[in-house]
Every structure is written in C-alpha cells, then in structure tokens.
C-alpha cells in the first residue's frame, strides 16, 4: 500500500454538468443514490490490525488487537476496497467497465 497516494473514484464536476445538461436536453429522468455505510462494505486485500478503542478495552485482554475483515472509516485503503465491491456488483449485474 502506498500511503502517500489515496484513491477515490469521483467524477469531475465538468462531467457531471455535461451529463445533467444532456439529460435535461433529452428530457431524461435522473436518479442518484447514496450508500450510507459504503466504506464498511469494502473487503480488505491485506492484513490490517487495529487496537481496542479506549472506551472498549477488555479487562481480560487489555493488549488484544483485532484483525479486520472489512474496511473501516479512516483506512487509506477503504475507498479502493469499497469501489472494488461496487465494481464487482455492477459487472455481475450486466454493466460494462
């Protein structure tokens, strides 16, 4: 992982303007969605371990760490992991990249 570079597939504002202008010209209906917990659905490709939150430290295992299966907010790889899951879903649904 290159922690100096991050990834987020975001459309350029010019592309959005062009799309909306074309849709308005052709009288298309435009829909949009927001996945509230999108970053929590990303599957990690590498091993990532996190410590216990201070408010949730186990008295029995105070030094215990946890291996993550899925991404968390704040991880550098969370946007890429989320995008990979979305891309796979769209391709399996018949869309093309």
N, C-alpha and C positions, 0 to 999 in steps of 0.2 A: 504494500500500500504506500502510495506517495502522499504523505500527509501535507505536503505543500500545495497539492492540487486537489480540488474538490469537484464533484460532478453534480449537476442538477439540470435535467433536460427542460429548459424553459424556452418558450417561443419568444422570438424578438418581437417587440411592440409593433414594428412595421408589418410583420407577417400577420399579426392579429388584426391590425387595421385593414389590411388588404382583404383578409378573409371576411371580415364583417361587412366591408363595402360590397364585396361580390355577393354575399348572402342577401344583403338588402336590395341590391340591384335585381337579383333573380327572385326576390320575394320568398327566400328560403326561411324555414324556421330553424333557429339555432338553439341547441341545448348545451348546458355545461353542468359538470358535477364537481363535487369536492369530496374526497375521501378523507374523513376526519382523522383517522389513525393510520394513514398510509405508511408512514415510516416504520410503524410497528409490525408491518406485514413482510418486510424485506428479509430474505433468508441470507445469512452471512456465509461467505465462501471460506473464511478463515476463522481460526480460533480466536475468540475475544473473551477476556475475563474481566469481571467487574467486582469491586469490593462492595461490602454491605453499606447501605445508606446509614448515616449516623443515627437516624431515628428508628432503625430496624436491625440493630446489631444483635445477633444471637448471643445470649448469655452463655450457652453451652459451647459455642464455636465462635468466639469473637474475631478470630483471624480468618474465617472462612471466606473464600471467594467463589464466584459463580461463573460458570461458562454460559455464554449466551448462544441460543439457537437462532434468534431473530434479532433484527436491528432495534436500537433504541434511539430516541431523540438525542441529538448531540454527537453521535458517532459520525466520523468522517465518511464512512462507507454506507451510511443509512440511505442517502439519496440514490446511490447506484443500486443498492440491494432492492429498494422499492421499485425503481424503474425496471429492473430485471424481471420482477414478478409481474408487473403490469404488462411488459412487452410479451412475455410468455403467454399470458392470458389472452391478449389481443390476437396474437398469431394463432393460438389454438381456436380462437373464435372466428377465424377466417380472414382477418385483416392481414395486410402485407406491409413489410417494412420497406 
